[in-house]
């Protein structure tokens, strides 16, 4: 069981580096998937929570808030050409 800062390497190629509390991701961390997606931001009880940035393999970014692992609240998609699209989510669904 990890408490504090550490690195977790998953069998599918995913990798997490950041805070842990009671064996769960907690606090600030960076999670990289095998396909190249990257999430950098807050975690609470093992789930994305608070402000975070998600970068898709295509290079498109989503910057916004998360709650209980789902996008929740205001955010912005930033496309590779610099164009921005503002959105609002509620419990993981676009409003």
N, C-alpha and C positions, 0 to 999 in steps of 0.2 A: 504494500500500500504506500502510495506516494503522498507526502504532504510537503508543500513548498514548491520550488521551481524544478522542473524536470523535463525530460523528453520521452515521448511514447512513440514507438515505431510499430505500425500495424502490419499484419501479414499481407494485406492487399496493397502495400506500398505507401499508404497514408502515413503522415508524420505530424505530431503535435509537439510544440515546445512552448511551455508557459507554466502558469500556476496550477497547482493541484491542492485540493482540500478533501480529506476523507476519500482518497482514491479517485476523485472526479475532477474534471477540468474546472478550474475556478480562478477568477481574476483575469488578467490579461494573458493572451496566448495567440499563437499562430498555428493554424492547421493547414497543411498542404496535402491534397489528394493525389493519387497516382496519375490522374488525368491532367494535372497541372493547375487545378483550381486552388485558390488560396483565400482563407478567411483569417483576418487579423482583427482582433478586438476582444470584447469582454465575454466572459463565461460565468455562469452561475449554476451550480449543481449539475455540471456536465453538459449544459446546453448553452448555445449562443444567447447572450443577454447583454443589453446595453448597446453602446455605440460600436459599430463594426464596419469593416470594409471587406467585401467579397469580390475577388477578381476571377472572372471566368477564363477558361483556357484561350478564348478568343481575344482577351485583353480588355473586354468591357468590364467596368467596375460598377458595383453597387455600394453606396455609402449610406448608411442609415442605422436605425435602431432595431434591436431584436428583443423579443420577450419569450422566454421559455422555448428557445430554439427556433422561433419563427420570426419572420420580418413583421414588425409591428410599429406603426407610427410613420413619420415622414422620412423620405429618403430620396436619393437621386441616382439615376443611372448615368454614367459618364462613358460615352462611346469613344472609340479609338480616334475619331476625327475631332474630338473635343466637344461635340454636341452633348448637351445635358437634357435629361428628361426627369422632371420632378414627379414623384408618386407618393401615395399614402397607402399603407397596408394596415389591415386589422386582422390579427390572428393568422398571419400568413397569406391573406387574400387581399388583392387590390380593392381599394374602395372606389 
